[in-house]
Amino acid sequence: MTTYGTIPAELPQQSLSLIVQAREFLGSGLGSRRKWEDMINIRALNLPPNVNEAVRRIRTNIVFFKTNYVIVMLFLLLLTLFFHPTSLVIIVVIMIAWFLQYFLRDNPLSIYGFVIDRSMIITVLTLFTIAVFFLTDVMSNIMSGIAFGLTVVLAHGFFRTTDDLFVGDEKDINASQC
């Protein structure tokens, strides 16, 4: 008996474990996020007295606000791509291709009786992604969004004083200064 077009009542065990792993990964990453009020404290913004202090501030703020900075950069990248809807559509199409052909495929791909292994799928998808990014203006839009985000993050790190920041692990700051 065939069951074409039926929707299973429950997800397969492999899909459930993937969803649980993704939820735990995102939860642990967002759990290390600092309060936005601490980050956008207007009273803690001023010019550093010298270049060494500016570099120290940037390093300390990057260690302390790293998750916040990633969120800000991703938001600014998305905002940049909203002004270029063609690039956004191309990125969504490429993401769908990756999900359908690589991440969500349990059985090997078979075309006209020839079985195509996962390494060939990865190679073709990677070459396709690189070609589309460089043959369209997607790469320049992504790079401009990243540059915009880096500018905002570095400006914040430059102006934000670090006197009121308490990093739980001081060796993170010392390791970043080496």
Salt bridges, closest charged atoms under 4 A:
GLU53 OE2 - ARG56 NH2 2.66
GLU53 OE2 - ARG57 NE 3.48
ASP164 OD1 - ARG160 NH1 2.88
